[in-house]
Amino acid sequence: MREEDTSKQPSEDDWWTTLRVILEIGSSIKFIINTSSDHIIVDQAEIAYENTLKLAQILERILTTDNVVRNNKED
C-alpha cells in the first residue's frame, strides 16, 4: 500500500481560514447588493451571495463534524 504524503495536505487551520475568506467574500457581495442601482448586477450578486453562503455552510458543517468525530476517537 502506498504511503500518503501528508505534508502537502491543508491543515485544519487552513480550512478554517478558507471558511473565513468565504464569509468575507459573502460580505463584499452583500455590500454590492446593498449599494448597486443596476438591477442586473444586483440579481447576479444575489445569486453569488446565496452560493457563497451555501459553500460556507457546507464547509462549516464538514469542519465541525470532523472535529466531533476526531474528538470522539480520542476519548
N, C-alpha and C positions, 0 to 999 in steps of 0.2 A: 504494500500500500504506500502511495506517495505522501510524503510529509508536506504539509502546507506551510508556506512562508507567511507567518502572521505579521511580520514587520511592516508589510505594505498595506495591511488592512487598517481601515479607520478605527480609531479608538472610540470609546463611549463618549468622551468629551467632544470629539469631532462631530458625532451625531447630534449632541445637544446644541453645539454651535450651529450646525446646519438648521436645526429647528428654529433657533433664534433668528437666523438670517431670513428664513422663510417668513417668519412673522413680521420682520422689518419690511420685507418686500410687500407684504399684505398691507401694512400701514401706509406705505408710499402709494400703493394703488388706491387705497381708500381716500387719500388726500386728493388724488387726481379726480376721483368720483365726486368729491365734495366741492371742488373748485373749478371744474371744467364746465363751460357752457355749450360745448359741442356734444350733441346727443349721441353721435356715433362713437366718439371717444369714450363717453360715459358708459354706453352699452357694452363696449368691448372691455373696459376696465372692470365693470361689474362681473363679467364672466371670468376674467383673470383673477379677481378678488375671491370669488367663490371657489375656484380651483385651487388657489393658494391656501385657503382655509382648509379645504379637504385634504390637501397634501400635508399640512401641518398637523391635522387631527390624526391622520394615519401614522405619521412618524412618531407623534407623541404616544399613541396607543402602543406602537411597537416597542418604543423605549421603556415605557412604564411596565408593560407586560414582561419584557425581557428582564427588567430589574426584579420583578416579583418572582419570576421563575428562578433566576440566579440566586436570590436570597433564600428561597425555599431549598435549593440544592445544597447551600452552605450549612443549613441547620442540621 
